[in-house]
Amino acid sequence: MKWLSRRAFRLWRNVGLGGMLPSGLEDEGWRGRCAGRDTAFADLLYSSGLRRREGGTLLTFELPALGQRNYYAGKVGQAVAKRAGYTFYVGHPALQRVEGYRMSTRALAVARARAGGVYERLPDLRVVREVNRAGRVRWTGRDGRAGENALGRLTASERMRLFVDGEDGLEPAMLWLSETGLPLEYTSWTKVFERASNRCAALGLEVFATPKMLRHSMALRMLISLHNALDRRLRLTPAQRLHYEEVYGQVWLMVKDMLGHRSEQVTRDVYLEPVRGLQPESYAGRSKADMLDVLDQEKGLALAETLTEAGERIAAGEKITGPAADRYRAAAAEFSNRYAGTYLGKRELRALVANPASRSTKTRKPS
């Protein structure tokens, strides 16, 4: 089973998908136009453990609302899950990146498609009229016929036909779009990941990723974090830990539910040996640094991502003066070196500025 530490994931994401150089600088020769979308999708999978089809067929109204929490819960429909629908959880930084994509390059692609009459020429689209509290989706087709289905029973192909009619006109209900503004086939993500890995290899980096690797990475991070938290809380010695493995049954059950596995045994069969390999007899031993790299402390990472993003906004021209600016720059630099925070390329910045919704929102200045 292959997986990525957070450091390796950030390197692969920023270089392979984001068009950066291994040094951390932007590659001026980069011609990729979907960095905002691709990095957001990768962050979503790495944080939530969603499968390629599950994450790749999300509808905009299935995303949790962004707030001030560390984690947000969402639902995977049974028709796109491997076996049955389940609840997934995504961290704040990942959901924040997805919202950034929606406000920038996605909004720009939708605006271009509307201007070009792309949506008006589609013969078989379905315009969503209602998603009720019971999870029923009601729509109207081009021919005026009404239809409905349970949200969880919508297949991947049915989801691609759904559109919503907003203040500015029609747009796809699917979250992930191509440059043309049309829904992206979830199978397309395999090629996106392959190209990113090939770019890393061409730049001399021995790092690669697949959607399944990101799922495995999330599961291992969560298992190790929960086990470590229980060790501290119960004050177990290394020797006691070996004899109290049954104490961690609840941890396995939690991760089983987060991954949508049919049974706890499936989760153990897949992840037990890798977890043991990452948890030696003593946490104070030689592998402590490796464990700290693997552990996903979401609250600290959320702070790091926020500080880094602030640093990028400052670099982009946001006016912050005085001691507050100096403190913010210093904090952003410190956390950037450790966490390599949120990537926001020039294309995404231009699209975000061009979005009327972002212009009407006041930016809170750091203090």
NUFIVEX-853465 format. One line per field, with one value per residue (C-alpha): x negated, y negated, z negated; residue in three letters. Coordinates in Angstrom, 3 decimals. Example, Ala and Ser with C-alpha at 12.3 -4.5 7.8 and 13.67 -1.06 7.14 Angstrom:
# residues 2
u = -12.300 / -13.670
v = 4.500 / 1.060
w = -7.800 / -7.140
r = ALA / SER
//
This chain:
# residues 367
u = 0.000 / -1.427 / -0.778 / -2.167 / -3.310 / -2.001 / -5.396 / -5.539 / -1.931 / -2.541 / -5.579 / -3.690 / -0.650 / -2.511 / -4.963 / -2.873 / 0.506 / -0.306 / -3.077 / -5.684 / -9.348 / -10.918 / -12.543 / -9.110 / -9.132 / -6.565 / -7.589 / -7.305 / -7.146 / -4.154 / -1.231 / 1.300 / 4.619 / 6.433 / 4.101 / 6.771 / 9.187 / 6.624 / 4.978 / 8.414 / 9.444 / 6.205 / 6.599 / 10.170 / 9.154 / 6.116 / 8.168 / 11.374 / 10.261 / 12.953 / 12.554 / 12.004 / 15.634 / 17.034 / 15.055 / 15.206 / 19.015 / 19.819 / 22.537 / 22.140 / 25.068 / 23.537 / 20.536 / 20.617 / 20.967 / 17.634 / 17.540 / 15.124 / 14.900 / 11.900 / 13.872 / 17.071 / 19.383 / 20.859 / 22.706 / 21.589 / 24.493 / 24.916 / 25.057 / 21.509 / 20.030 / 18.375 / 21.031 / 23.250 / 23.593 / 21.748 / 20.701 / 17.329 / 15.335 / 13.135 / 10.758 / 11.141 / 8.054 / 9.164 / 12.730 / 11.383 / 9.336 / 12.411 / 14.347 / 11.456 / 11.732 / 15.482 / 14.958 / 12.116 / 11.426 / 14.746 / 16.711 / 14.622 / 15.292 / 19.028 / 19.060 / 17.299 / 19.697 / 22.714 / 21.347 / 20.768 / 24.241 / 22.770 / 25.467 / 28.328 / 27.251 / 27.285 / 30.278 / 30.652 / 29.863 / 32.082 / 32.645 / 32.890 / 35.976 / 35.695 / 33.601 / 35.858 / 34.954 / 35.768 / 32.987 / 35.245 / 34.074 / 36.743 / 35.927 / 37.400 / 36.061 / 35.738 / 39.059 / 40.772 / 41.169 / 40.692 / 38.669 / 37.258 / 35.007 / 33.295 / 30.023 / 28.157 / 29.479 / 28.198 / 25.560 / 22.432 / 23.989 / 27.219 / 25.266 / 23.539 / 26.928 / 28.031 / 27.884 / 28.949 / 30.500 / 28.973 / 29.150 / 26.736 / 28.122 / 27.544 / 24.510 / 23.678 / 24.560 / 21.369 / 18.531 / 15.620 / 15.691 / 13.473 / 12.180 / 15.212 / 17.469 / 18.933 / 18.886 / 15.647 / 15.845 / 14.588 / 12.411 / 10.426 / 8.709 / 6.535 / 4.820 / 4.544 / 2.669 / 0.470 / -0.563 / -1.353 / -3.535 / -5.286 / -6.040 / -7.552 / -9.697 / -10.881 / -12.028 / -13.972 / -11.505 / -10.882 / -7.302 / -4.064 / -0.425 / 2.846 / 6.326 / 6.149 / 2.836 / 4.438 / 7.231 / 4.707 / 2.784 / 5.837 / 6.664 / 3.148 / 2.922 / 6.228 / 5.424 / 2.059 / 3.441 / 6.268 / 4.006 / 1.488 / 4.215 / 5.455 / 1.921 / 1.515 / 4.929 / 4.648 / 0.931 / -0.015 / -3.615 / -4.936 / -4.678 / -1.121 / -0.107 / -0.950 / 1.339 / 4.200 / 4.770 / 8.438 / 8.705 / 8.384 / 11.386 / 13.352 / 10.617 / 10.855 / 14.625 / 14.397 / 11.998 / 14.101 / 17.093 / 15.033 / 13.838 / 17.209 / 15.915 / 18.500 / 16.944 / 14.295 / 12.399 / 11.896 / 10.277 / 8.019 / 7.060 / 5.927 / 4.295 / 3.235 / -0.271 / -1.104 / 0.015 / -2.105 / -5.043 / -4.601 / -4.138 / -7.305 / -7.600 / -8.631 / -7.324 / -10.499 / -12.667 / -14.398 / -11.186 / -9.554 / -10.349 / -8.821 / -5.651 / -5.329 / -5.574 / -2.794 / -0.466 / 2.211 / 2.817 / 5.681 / 6.003 / 2.352 / 2.447 / 5.515 / 3.583 / 0.569 / 2.666 / 4.349 / 1.031 / -0.490 / 2.512 / 2.253 / -1.382 / -0.355 / 2.307 / -0.302 / -2.588 / 0.336 / 0.678 / 3.068 / 2.373 / 1.316 / -1.035 / -2.792 / -3.819 / -0.861 / -2.227 / -5.686 / -4.229 / -2.068 / -4.942 / -7.174 / -4.474 / -3.640 / -7.298 / -7.781 / -4.765 / -5.447 / -8.839 / -7.298 / -3.989 / -4.326 / -0.864 / 1.888 / 0.849 / 2.674 / 1.247 / 1.476 / 4.326 / 6.407 / 5.719 / 6.868 / 10.014 / 10.816 / 10.419 / 12.614 / 15.435 / 18.120 / 18.988 / 15.473 / 15.510 / 18.674 / 17.187 / 15.090 / 11.732 / 10.958 / 7.530 / 5.254 / 4.596
v = 0.000 / -3.378 / -6.621 / -10.160 / -12.115 / -15.668 / -17.002 / -14.718 / -15.522 / -19.277 / -18.907 / -16.787 / -19.067 / -22.358 / -21.209 / -18.693 / -20.396 / -23.962 / -24.696 / -25.606 / -24.687 / -22.428 / -25.572 / -26.972 / -29.647 / -29.851 / -28.289 / -31.080 / -28.485 / -26.705 / -26.534 / -24.771 / -26.589 / -24.507 / -24.689 / -26.086 / -23.299 / -20.503 / -21.514 / -21.906 / -18.413 / -16.909 / -18.684 / -17.444 / -13.811 / -14.043 / -15.570 / -13.525 / -10.149 / -10.253 / -7.908 / -9.337 / -8.859 / -10.064 / -13.292 / -13.736 / -13.702 / -16.067 / -18.609 / -22.180 / -21.853 / -18.717 / -20.626 / -21.554 / -25.279 / -26.861 / -28.275 / -28.348 / -24.634 / -22.333 / -19.611 / -19.580 / -16.671 / -15.823 / -12.924 / -10.520 / -9.235 / -5.480 / -5.531 / -6.920 / -5.200 / -1.815 / -0.011 / -2.310 / -5.989 / -7.337 / -10.509 / -12.011 / -14.650 / -17.340 / -19.735 / -23.496 / -24.259 / -21.809 / -23.110 / -26.646 / -25.804 / -24.312 / -27.514 / -29.480 / -27.450 / -28.072 / -31.814 / -32.048 / -29.763 / -27.905 / -31.163 / -32.360 / -29.167 / -29.452 / -33.101 / -32.258 / -29.385 / -31.608 / -34.319 / -31.739 / -30.232 / -26.814 / -25.882 / -27.023 / -24.551 / -21.500 / -19.321 / -17.075 / -19.225 / -19.181 / -22.375 / -21.747 / -23.348 / -22.045 / -19.930 / -19.324 / -18.403 / -14.756 / -14.654 / -14.593 / -16.461 / -17.856 / -19.142 / -20.222 / -19.042 / -20.943 / -19.485 / -20.846 / -17.466 / -17.332 / -14.617 / -13.749 / -11.297 / -10.833 / -12.748 / -9.642 / -7.641 / -9.976 / -8.255 / -9.954 / -10.472 / -11.850 / -14.319 / -15.686 / -16.636 / -18.703 / -22.492 / -25.269 / -28.556 / -31.380 / -35.147 / -35.285 / -32.296 / -28.579 / -26.775 / -23.090 / -21.603 / -19.540 / -21.058 / -20.196 / -21.757 / -21.756 / -24.986 / -25.024 / -25.339 / -21.866 / -19.106 / -17.153 / -13.359 / -11.900 / -9.437 / -12.405 / -12.783 / -9.744 / -11.562 / -14.761 / -12.885 / -11.086 / -14.365 / -15.854 / -12.891 / -13.028 / -16.720 / -15.962 / -13.223 / -15.546 / -18.001 / -15.295 / -14.629 / -11.058 / -11.620 / -10.551 / -10.197 / -8.581 / -9.260 / -5.958 / -6.954 / -10.114 / -8.026 / -5.692 / -8.697 / -10.152 / -6.831 / -6.338 / -9.912 / -9.563 / -6.163 / -7.295 / -10.586 / -8.857 / -6.125 / -8.698 / -10.762 / -7.702 / -6.789 / -10.217 / -10.237 / -6.748 / -7.216 / -3.869 / -2.756 / -1.116 / 2.307 / 1.709 / 0.537 / 3.902 / 5.608 / 3.167 / 3.244 / 3.935 / 0.444 / -0.920 / 0.894 / -2.350 / -4.057 / -1.420 / -1.755 / -5.529 / -5.273 / -2.498 / -4.862 / -7.739 / -5.573 / -3.986 / -0.434 / 2.320 / 3.635 / 2.835 / 5.950 / 4.569 / 1.466 / 3.585 / 5.877 / 2.918 / 0.663 / 2.706 / 3.610 / 0.142 / -1.431 / 0.978 / 0.163 / -3.537 / -3.048 / -1.517 / -0.351 / -3.747 / -7.143 / -8.666 / -6.529 / -7.336 / -7.533 / -10.284 / -12.913 / -10.737 / -10.329 / -14.059 / -14.546 / -12.046 / -13.304 / -15.644 / -18.279 / -19.989 / -22.957 / -23.900 / -23.297 / -25.496 / -28.308 / -27.667 / -27.737 / -30.980 / -32.665 / -31.555 / -32.725 / -36.080 / -36.278 / -35.689 / -38.387 / -40.796 / -39.886 / -40.421 / -44.018 / -44.040 / -47.144 / -46.263 / -48.662 / -49.097 / -46.505 / -44.287 / -43.800 / -42.923 / -40.363 / -38.855 / -38.568 / -36.930 / -34.431 / -33.631 / -33.038 / -30.773 / -28.613 / -28.583 / -27.007 / -24.299 / -23.679 / -25.115 / -26.650 / -27.358 / -27.785 / -30.496 / -31.137 / -34.230 / -32.800 / -32.057 / -35.525 / -37.198 / -35.085 / -35.825 / -39.562 / -39.363 / -37.637 / -40.193 / -38.183 / -38.644 / -42.376 / -42.812 / -41.069 / -43.084 / -41.509 / -41.379 / -42.786 / -40.872 / -42.390
w = 0.000 / 1.057 / -0.795 / -1.090 / -4.115 / -4.225 / -3.168 / -0.132 / 0.770 / 0.651 / 2.889 / 5.438 / 5.360 / 5.682 / 8.346 / 10.276 / 10.180 / 9.202 / 11.673 / 9.077 / 9.099 / 6.446 / 5.054 / 4.222 / 6.931 / 9.712 / 13.004 / 15.569 / 18.334 / 16.793 / 19.215 / 17.022 / 16.788 / 14.182 / 11.193 / 8.902 / 9.727 / 9.640 / 6.354 / 4.752 / 5.837 / 4.535 / 1.197 / 0.924 / 1.430 / -0.830 / -3.631 / -3.313 / -1.942 / 0.750 / 3.697 / 7.169 / 8.238 / 4.928 / 4.914 / 8.683 / 8.889 / 6.019 / 6.672 / 5.471 / 3.059 / 1.529 / 0.208 / -3.485 / -4.152 / -5.043 / -8.565 / -11.511 / -12.296 / -11.995 / -10.217 / -8.166 / -7.416 / -4.019 / -2.415 / 0.312 / 2.404 / 2.562 / 6.370 / 6.640 / 3.578 / 3.893 / 1.880 / -0.178 / -0.962 / -3.989 / -5.792 / -4.905 / -6.780 / -5.271 / -7.050 / -6.980 / -4.818 / -2.109 / -2.023 / -1.958 / 1.135 / 2.828 / 2.109 / 3.576 / 6.776 / 6.947 / 6.606 / 9.123 / 12.082 / 11.871 / 11.896 / 14.835 / 16.825 / 16.151 / 17.240 / 20.508 / 21.204 / 20.583 / 22.854 / 25.583 / 25.261 / 24.379 / 21.886 / 24.088 / 26.770 / 24.495 / 25.455 / 22.415 / 19.393 / 16.319 / 14.370 / 10.631 / 9.095 / 5.556 / 3.216 / 0.239 / -3.313 / -2.639 / -0.036 / 3.021 / 6.125 / 8.431 / 11.908 / 15.233 / 18.594 / 21.853 / 22.949 / 19.843 / 18.221 / 14.476 / 12.796 / 9.420 / 7.639 / 4.306 / 4.206 / 3.097 / 6.047 / 8.748 / 10.872 / 12.197 / 15.645 / 14.168 / 12.056 / 15.156 / 16.628 / 13.625 / 13.822 / 11.483 / 12.585 / 10.580 / 10.710 / 13.652 / 15.553 / 15.846 / 14.498 / 13.898 / 10.542 / 10.751 / 8.774 / 11.049 / 14.520 / 17.585 / 19.080 / 21.359 / 18.338 / 18.776 / 16.134 / 15.955 / 16.238 / 12.971 / 14.883 / 16.233 / 12.873 / 13.548 / 16.427 / 14.388 / 11.661 / 14.208 / 15.843 / 12.451 / 11.506 / 14.884 / 14.364 / 10.952 / 12.468 / 15.244 / 12.568 / 10.759 / 7.953 / 6.877 / 5.804 / 7.438 / 6.448 / 7.433 / 6.024 / 4.129 / 2.535 / 1.178 / -0.345 / -1.983 / -3.273 / -4.967 / -6.635 / -7.996 / -9.292 / -11.078 / -12.582 / -13.884 / -15.214 / -17.084 / -18.444 / -19.604 / -21.284 / -23.163 / -24.219 / -25.801 / -27.383 / -28.877 / -29.693 / -28.240 / -28.212 / -25.032 / -26.667 / -27.871 / -24.450 / -22.912 / -25.440 / -25.111 / -21.381 / -21.984 / -23.491 / -19.981 / -18.571 / -18.639 / -16.595 / -13.889 / -13.879 / -13.453 / -10.523 / -8.988 / -8.987 / -7.578 / -4.676 / -3.986 / -4.443 / -4.797 / -8.011 / -10.590 / -9.561 / -6.056 / -7.559 / -9.768 / -6.878 / -4.780 / -7.375 / -10.404 / -9.222 / -7.852 / -11.134 / -13.144 / -10.922 / -11.643 / -15.385 / -16.874 / -20.443 / -21.709 / -20.592 / -21.996 / -19.703 / -16.470 / -14.410 / -16.465 / -13.830 / -11.127 / -13.169 / -13.723 / -9.972 / -9.404 / -12.132 / -10.837 / -13.473 / -11.676 / -13.988 / -13.621 / -9.890 / -9.526 / -11.214 / -9.008 / -5.831 / -6.938 / -7.689 / -4.427 / -2.454 / -4.193 / -3.133 / 0.468 / 0.242 / -1.064 / 1.831 / 4.210 / 3.045 / 0.077 / -1.991 / -5.530 / -7.280 / -10.571 / -13.171 / -12.278 / -8.778 / -10.096 / -12.535 / -9.825 / -7.348 / -9.946 / -10.960 / -7.349 / -6.510 / -9.517 / -8.782 / -5.037 / -5.623 / -7.774 / -6.048 / -2.526 / -2.696 / -0.241 / 3.373 / 5.297 / 8.730 / 10.881 / 12.940 / 9.841 / 8.424 / 11.661 / 11.800 / 8.163 / 8.694 / 11.810 / 9.928 / 8.981 / 5.868 / 4.513 / 5.213 / 3.206 / 0.164 / -2.284 / -3.022 / -6.717 / -7.371 / -9.677 / -13.060
r = MET / LYS / TRP / LEU / SER / ARG / ARG / ALA / PHE / ARG / LEU / TRP / ARG / ASN / VAL / GLY / LEU / GLY / GLY / MET / LEU / PRO / SER / GLY / LEU / GLU / ASP / GLU / GLY / TRP / ARG / GLY / ARG / CYS / ALA / GLY / ARG / ASP / THR / ALA / PHE / ALA / ASP / LEU / LEU / TYR / SER / SER / GLY / LEU / ARG / ARG / ARG / GLU / GLY / GLY / THR / LEU / LEU / THR / PHE / GLU / LEU / PRO / ALA / LEU / GLY / GLN / ARG / ASN / TYR / TYR / ALA / GLY / LYS / VAL / GLY / GLN / ALA / VAL / ALA / LYS / ARG / ALA / GLY / TYR / THR / PHE / TYR / VAL / GLY / HIS / PRO / ALA / LEU / GLN / ARG / VAL / GLU / GLY / TYR / ARG / MET / SER / THR / ARG / ALA / LEU / ALA / VAL / ALA / ARG / ALA / ARG / ALA / GLY / GLY / VAL / TYR / GLU / ARG / LEU / PRO / ASP / LEU / ARG / VAL / VAL / ARG / GLU / VAL / ASN / ARG / ALA / GLY / ARG / VAL / ARG / TRP / THR / GLY / ARG / ASP / GLY / ARG / ALA / GLY / GLU / ASN / ALA / LEU / GLY / ARG / LEU / THR / ALA / SER / GLU / ARG / MET / ARG / LEU / PHE / VAL / ASP / GLY / GLU / ASP / GLY / LEU / GLU / PRO / ALA / MET / LEU / TRP / LEU / SER / GLU / THR / GLY / LEU / PRO / LEU / GLU / TYR / THR / SER / TRP / THR / LYS / VAL / PHE / GLU / ARG / ALA / SER / ASN / ARG / CYS / ALA / ALA / LEU / GLY / LEU / GLU / VAL / PHE / ALA / THR / PRO / LYS / MET / LEU / ARG / HIS / SER / MET / ALA / LEU / ARG / MET / LEU / ILE / SER / LEU / HIS / ASN / ALA / LEU / ASP / ARG / ARG / LEU / ARG / LEU / THR / PRO / ALA / GLN / ARG / LEU / HIS / TYR / GLU / GLU / VAL / TYR / GLY / GLN / VAL / TRP / LEU / MET / VAL / LYS / ASP / MET / LEU / GLY / HIS / ARG / SER / GLU / GLN / VAL / THR / ARG / ASP / VAL / TYR / LEU / GLU / PRO / VAL / ARG / GLY / LEU / GLN / PRO / GLU / SER / TYR / ALA / GLY / ARG / SER / LYS / ALA / ASP / MET / LEU / ASP / VAL / LEU / ASP / GLN / GLU / LYS / GLY / LEU / ALA / LEU / ALA / GLU / THR / LEU / THR / GLU / ALA / GLY / GLU / ARG / ILE / ALA / ALA / GLY / GLU / LYS / ILE / THR / GLY / PRO / ALA / ALA / ASP / ARG / TYR / ARG / ALA / ALA / ALA / ALA / GLU / PHE / SER / ASN / ARG / TYR / ALA / GLY / THR / TYR / LEU / GLY / LYS / ARG / GLU / LEU / ARG / ALA / LEU / VAL / ALA / ASN / PRO / ALA / SER / ARG / SER / THR / LYS / THR / ARG / LYS / PRO / SER
//
